[in-house]
């Protein structure tokens, strides 16, 4: 039987496609989660998994889950990376004042899609960054990769630079605010 530990990234079949999430814990007794009972026992354990997109925690049989590459990195190496960049991570946590769920919901709006520069493939850079921010927020710091740290640095730089250019007046329905929200920062929360 496949075994996972807390913080492991996993994928599973959901509806017409696949979903990804993070192992929260292994349960071996019936457990209530969000008003639903997860039917687990010592002979039939379940893993509670937090969905990357919805933030909802659900129970899964071990055989329905597959590990996502990167779980095999030594824990000491992972935590060293987070420790080495702890100042930048704290800046990121201060700059990104929206939850992963709020960012994911925002990225689906017409307002989000209406702002930002496009990259060579036609994708809006800020929206692509927002998707990466959601992934980072759904990870344990010990699981951060070098790519995550580079993204964190870009986000901090962008938010600091862009907030310094705040326009006068009410910014509620401005392209300036919408652009910042694509990067996980809602200036109305300042």
C-alpha positions in Angstrom: 0.0 0.0 0.0 1.2 3.5 -0.9 2.1 5.7 2.1 2.4 9.4 2.3 3.5 11.9 5.0 2.1 15.3 5.9 3.0 17.9 3.4 3.4 15.5 0.4 2.0 16.8 -2.8 -0.4 14.4 -4.5 -2.7 14.1 -7.5 -6.0 12.2 -8.1 -8.7 11.7 -10.6 -11.6 14.2 -10.2 -14.6 14.6 -12.5 -13.3 14.8 -16.1 -9.6 15.5 -15.1 -7.2 15.5 -12.3 -6.8 17.5 -9.1 -3.8 18.2 -6.9 -3.4 18.8 -3.2 -1.3 18.5 -0.1 -1.6 15.6 2.4 -2.8 17.0 5.8 -2.8 13.7 7.7 -3.5 10.0 7.7 -6.7 8.9 9.6 -7.5 5.4 10.8 -10.9 6.1 12.4 -14.1 7.8 11.2 -13.4 11.5 11.0 -15.6 14.5 10.3 -14.4 17.1 7.8 -16.5 20.0 6.7 -19.7 18.3 7.9 -18.9 15.0 6.0 -17.7 11.8 7.6 -14.6 10.2 6.2 -15.1 6.5 6.7 -11.7 5.4 7.8 -10.5 2.5 9.9 -7.2 0.9 10.9 -7.8 -1.7 8.2 -9.0 0.9 5.7 -7.1 4.2 6.3 -7.7 7.5 4.5 -5.6 10.5 3.8 -7.0 14.0 4.4 -5.9 16.1 1.4 -6.3 19.9 1.0 -7.2 20.7 -2.7 -4.8 23.2 -4.3 -7.6 24.9 -6.2 -10.5 24.9 -3.8 -8.7 24.7 -0.4 -11.3 22.1 0.6 -10.1 19.1 2.6 -11.4 15.7 1.6 -10.7 12.1 2.5 -9.0 9.7 -0.1 -8.1 6.0 -0.2 -4.3 5.6 -0.5 -4.6 3.7 -3.8 -6.5 6.7 -5.4 -3.6 9.1 -4.8 -0.3 9.5 -6.7 2.8 11.3 -5.5 3.8 14.4 -7.4 7.5 14.6 -8.2 9.5 16.5 -5.6 8.3 14.6 -2.5 11.6 12.6 -2.5 13.8 15.6 -1.9 15.5 15.3 1.5 13.7 17.2 4.2 16.9 18.8 5.5 17.7 20.1 2.0 14.1 21.5 1.7 14.1 23.2 5.1 17.6 24.6 4.5 16.3 26.4 1.3 13.4 27.9 3.3 15.7 28.9 6.1 18.3 30.4 3.7 15.6 32.6 2.2 13.5 33.3 5.3 13.8 37.1 5.0 12.5 37.0 1.5 9.7 34.6 2.4 8.6 36.9 5.2 8.5 39.8 2.7 6.5 37.6 0.3 4.0 36.8 3.1 3.6 40.5 3.9 3.3 41.5 0.2 0.7 38.8 -0.7 -2.3 39.7 1.5 -4.8 37.5 -0.3 -5.5 33.8 0.4 -4.8 31.1 -2.2 -8.5 30.6 -2.6 -9.2 34.4 -3.0 -6.5 34.7 -5.7 -7.8 31.6 -7.6 -11.3 33.1 -7.5 -10.0 36.5 -8.6 -8.1 35.0 -11.6 -11.4 33.7 -13.0 -12.9 37.2 -13.1 -13.2 39.5 -16.2 -11.5 42.2 -14.3 -8.4 40.0 -13.8 -8.4 39.1 -17.4 -8.6 42.8 -18.5 -5.2 43.9 -17.3 -1.5 43.1 -17.7 1.2 42.6 -20.2 1.2 39.5 -22.4 4.2 37.2 -22.7 5.4 35.7 -26.0 2.7 32.9 -25.9 -0.1 35.4 -25.3 -0.7 34.7 -21.6 -1.0 37.7 -19.2 2.1 37.7 -17.1 0.4 38.8 -13.9 -2.3 36.1 -14.2 0.4 33.5 -14.8 2.2 34.8 -11.7 -1.0 34.6 -9.7 -1.3 30.9 -10.6 2.2 30.3 -9.3 1.5 32.3 -6.1 -1.5 30.0 -5.5 0.8 26.9 -5.8 3.3 28.5 -3.4 0.7 29.4 -0.8 -0.6 25.8 -0.9 2.9 24.4 -0.2 4.7 23.9 3.1 7.7 26.1 3.3 9.9 23.0 3.6 8.8 22.0 0.1 9.8 25.3 -1.6 12.0 24.8 -4.6 14.6 27.1 -6.2 11.9 28.1 -8.7 9.5 29.0 -5.9 12.2 31.2 -4.3 12.8 33.0 -7.6 9.0 33.5 -8.0 8.8 34.8 -4.5 11.5 37.3 -5.2 9.7 38.5 -8.4 6.4 38.9 -6.5 8.0 41.0 -3.7 9.7 43.2 -6.3 6.6 43.7 -8.3 4.3 44.5 -5.4 6.8 46.9 -3.8 7.4 48.7 -7.2 3.7 48.8 -8.2 2.4 49.9 -4.8 4.8 52.9 -4.9 2.9 54.0 -8.0 -0.5 54.3 -6.3 -2.7 56.7 -8.3 -4.7 59.5 -6.5 -8.3 59.0 -5.6 -10.5 56.0 -5.2 -8.6 52.9 -6.5 -11.4 50.4 -6.1 -12.1 49.8 -9.8 -8.8 50.7 -11.3 -6.5 48.7 -13.6 -3.7 49.5 -11.0 -5.6 47.6 -8.3 -6.6 44.8 -10.7 -3.0 44.3 -11.7 -1.8 44.1 -8.1 -4.5 41.6 -7.3 -3.3 39.3 -10.1 0.0 39.3 -8.1 -1.9 38.4 -4.8 -2.0 41.9 -3.3 -5.2 43.8 -2.7 -4.3 47.4 -1.9 -7.7 48.0 -0.3 -6.5 45.7 2.5 -3.5 47.9 3.4 
